[in-house]
Structures are given as structure tokens and as C-alpha cells.
Amino acid sequence: MNQIQWTPKALRQARNLPSVEQGNIADAVSMLRGWPHVEQVKALRGRSGYRLRVGRYRVLFTVRAGIPLVIRIEEVKKRDEHTY
């Protein structure tokens, strides 16, 4: 498989990230070319789709006709000593 598709929303989100994070996400998403033999991917619970962890970001995607479709990129805000 040589294709990965992106929704317009996911492309906008990727463009708005810092350049270092853009590179990290692009590298991780390129691994999806080997679908379904990809590590670090988990199925979402309670809804269809998968997620790929890339540092503090999560790339949410589905697979249609064997081709990964990147839907959204979310930043995970973790608690630290300044949370409360």
C-alpha cells in the first residue's frame, strides 16, 4: 500500500503545528503505509477508528478500502504540578 489520505481538517491542523511536530507527525503517519502491520496503533473504544500516538499528539484515523484516512490531530493535555 502506498496511499494515505487526509481530510482537509486534518491538513489544516497539521499546518498549524510547530515545524518540529509537523515532521514528527509526518514520519509517524508515513508508517501507516504498511497497514495493517503498524505498531503503536490502537483501536478507539466506543467509536470506530484508530489512534496513533506521536508525542503529546494523537492522530485519529479510519481505514476505508484498506487505505488509512487521517481525520483529526488532537493535542493531549496532561496534568502536571500546575494543573490545580
Secondary structure, 3 states (H helix, E strand, C coil): CCCCEECHHHHHHHHCCCHHHHHHHHHHHHHHHHCCCCCCEEECCCCCCEEEEECCEEEEEEEECCEEEEEEEEECCCCCCCCC
